[in-house]
Amino acid sequence: MSDGLDSWRHEKESAWLYRRVAEVEPDPRKQRLFGQLAAAAEEQAKRWEASLRQSESATPALIFRPTPRARVVARLVAWLGPKAMRPVLAAMKLRGLSVYSGAAITGHDMPTTLADVGERHRAGLGGNLRATVFGINDGLISNASLVMGIAGAGASAALVLITGVAGLLAGALSMSAGEYVSVRSQREMYEYQIALERAEIAEYPEEEAEELALIYEARGMELTQARAVSQALLSRPQNALDVLSREELGLSPGMLGSPLSAASASFLSFAVGATVPVLPFLVGLTRLREIIAAALLTVLTLFAVGLAISLFTGRDALRGALRMVLIGGGAGALSFFIGHLLGAALR
C-alpha cells in the first residue's frame, strides 16, 4: 500500500505545483500547458486512489497537504518566476520544463514534421573547452594574487615558491572536490528522474504521448500535428526515453557527466593556470627580476585567456583581452601593494 500511497501523494503534489506555476506564468500558451499537466496529474491521482481502495478494504480517507518543501518551492516560483526555478522544478519531477530551455540547453531541436522524428543531435565540445578556459583563468588570477601578495610582503623566493605551490594544490583540490560533488549530485538526480520516466513510459504510454503533445503545442506546434509527432516518437522504444527526458524534464540521458572526469578536468585546468605565476621563482633570478617576470608572464597569459574567452562571448577579441589584463592585473597589483604594506608593518 505504501508505494501506491506515495504515488498518489506525488501526483497530487505535482498537480498542486503545476497550478502554482500556471498562476504566475505570463505566457498564455505555457500557462495552458501547465494547467493541462495539472489536470493530467489529478487524473493519475484518481487512478491511484481507486487502486488503493480496491486493494485495501479499510482505506482511510485520503487527504492531501503540500509538503513544506513544495510550499517553499511554490513561494520561490511566485517570487522568481518558473524559468529561474527550472532546475528546482525538475528535481520535483515536474514536466514541460523544456519550454524554458529549448535547444540551446539540451542540444535537441523540436521536430516540426514526421520526417524529423528519430533525428538525433550531438552536443559539441564547446562546453568542455569553455570550462577549461575559465578554469585556467581562475587558477591564474587566484594564485597570481597570492604569489604577488607574498612577494610584496618581502618573503624570500623559497617562501614565495612554497606558498605558490600550496596555493596551486589547495585551489585545484578544492575546485575538483567541489566539481565532483556538484556533478555527482546532479547525475544522481538525473538518474532518478530518468528511471521514473522509464517506468511511466512502460505503464502509461498513451498518457506520456499526450503530455509530450501538449509540450509541443506550448512551443508553437498545432495540436493535431503535435499528437501525430508524439505518437510517432513514442512508437520507437529506443528513442522514447531520450525524447521524453529531453522534452518533459529538460534532461538528456546521453549527456550525464562523469564526476571523476569533471573533477580531473577541473583540477588540471586550475593547476595549469596556477602554475604560471610560480614558474619564474623556479629559475633562480634576482628577487626583482623574479617579481617582474612573474608579473609579465601573468599579464601575457591573461591576454591570451582573454582572447580565448572572446571566442565564447562573441565580443571584440582585443577589447576582451585588455579587459582581462586590467581585471587580473589589477587584482595582482592590489595584492602586491597590500602585501607590501603588511610586510612593512610587521617588520
C-alpha positions, 0 to 999 in steps of 0.5 A: 500500500505504501508505494501506491500511497506515495504515488498518489501523494506525488501526483497530487503534489505535482498537480498542486505545483503545476497550478502554482506555476500556471498562476504566475506564468505570463505566457498564455500558451505555457500557462495552458500547458501547465494547467493541462499537466495539472489536470493530467496529474489529478487524473493519475491521482484518481487512478491511484486512489481507486487502486488503493481502495480496491486493494485495501478494504479499510482505506482511510480517507485520503487527504492531501497537504503540500509538503513544506518543501513544495510550499517553499518551492511554490513561494520561490516560483511566485517570487522568481518566476518558473524559468529561474526555478527550472532546475528546482522544478525538475528535481520535483519531477515536474514536466514541460520544463523544456519550454524554458530551455529549448535547444540551446540547453539540451542540444535537441531541436523540436521536430516540426514534421514526421520526417524529423522524428528519430533525428538525433543531435550531438552536443559539441565540445564547446562546453568542455573547452569553455570550462577549461578556459575559465578554469585556467583563468581562475587558477591564474588570477587566484594564485597570481594574487597570492604569489604577488601578495607574498612577494610584496610582503618581502618573503624570500623566493623559497617562501614565495615558491612554497606558498605558490605551490600550496596555493596551486594544490589547495585551489585545484583540490578544492575546485575538483572536490567541489566539481565532483560533488556538484556533478555527482549530485546532479547525475544522481538526480538525473538518474532518478528522474530518468528511471521514473520516466522509464517506468511511466513510459512502460505503464502509461504510454498513451498518457506520456504521448499526450503530455509530450503533445501538449509540450509541443503545442506550448512551443508553437506546434498545432495540436493535431500535428503535435499528437501525430509527432508524439505518437510517432516518437513514442512508437520507437522504444529506443528513442522514447526515453531520450525524447521524453527526458529531453522534452518533459524534464529538460534532461538528456540521458546521453549527456550525464557527466562523469564526476571523476572526469569533471573533477580531473578536468577541473583540477588540471585546468586550475593547476595549469593556470596556477602554475604560471605565476610560480614558474619564474621563482623556479629559475633562480633570478634576482628577487626583482627580476623574479617579481617582474617576470612573474608579473609579465608572464601573468599579464601575457597569459591573461591576454591570451585567456582573454582572447580565448574567452572572446571566442565564447562571448562573441565580443571584440577579441582585443577589447576582451583581452585588455579587459582581462589584463586590467581585471587580473592585473589589477587584482595582482597589483592590489595584492602586491601593494597590500602585501607590501604594506603588511610586510612593512608593518610587521617588520 
